[in-house]
Amino acid sequence: MADNKEFEKEKLISPIGRYRGEFTPEHLAFNANLQEFASRVSLLCGLETGGKIPPEDAYKEIKRLWNQLKESKKALLDQQQERPELPPDE
C-alpha cells in the first residue's frame, strides 16, 4: 500500500507525458530526460520564488541540469548509429 502512495505522489510531483514523436529507443530516452529536466527546473524556480533557496543556488543547479541534458543529447541523438536492417520474413 505504501508503494502505491509513493508512486501516486511521484506522479503528482513529476508527471511524465506520453511520447508521441518518431519512436526510437534514443528518442524515448531523451524525451524522458527532457521531461525530467523541465520538472526539476520548475521545482527549482518555485523554491527560488518562494525564498527557500537563493537565486545563485537555483542558477547553479539549473546550469548543472542543463549540462546533463546536453550530454544526454550528445549521447542519444547526435551520434545515432545506423541500425542493421532485419532480414525479410520468409
Secondary structure in CASP SS format (residue, H / E / C, confidence):
PFRMAT SS
TARGET T0000
AUTHOR 0000-0000-0000
METHOD secondary structure of the structure
MODEL  1
M C 1.00
A H 1.00
D H 1.00
N H 1.00
K H 1.00
E H 1.00
F H 1.00
E H 1.00
K H 1.00
E H 1.00
K H 1.00
L H 1.00
I H 1.00
S C 1.00
P C 1.00
I C 1.00
G C 1.00
R C 1.00
Y C 1.00
R C 1.00
G C 1.00
E C 1.00
F C 1.00
T C 1.00
P H 1.00
E H 1.00
H H 1.00
L H 1.00
A H 1.00
F H 1.00
N H 1.00
A H 1.00
N H 1.00
L H 1.00
Q H 1.00
E H 1.00
F H 1.00
A H 1.00
S H 1.00
R H 1.00
V H 1.00
S H 1.00
L H 1.00
L H 1.00
C H 1.00
G H 1.00
L H 1.00
E H 1.00
T H 1.00
G C 1.00
G C 1.00
K C 1.00
I C 1.00
P C 1.00
P H 1.00
E H 1.00
D H 1.00
A H 1.00
Y H 1.00
K H 1.00
E H 1.00
I H 1.00
K H 1.00
R H 1.00
L H 1.00
W H 1.00
N H 1.00
Q H 1.00
L H 1.00
K H 1.00
E H 1.00
S H 1.00
K H 1.00
K H 1.00
A H 1.00
L H 1.00
L H 1.00
D H 1.00
Q C 1.00
Q C 1.00
Q C 1.00
E C 1.00
R C 1.00
P C 1.00
E C 1.00
L C 1.00
P C 1.00
P C 1.00
D C 1.00
E C 1.00
END
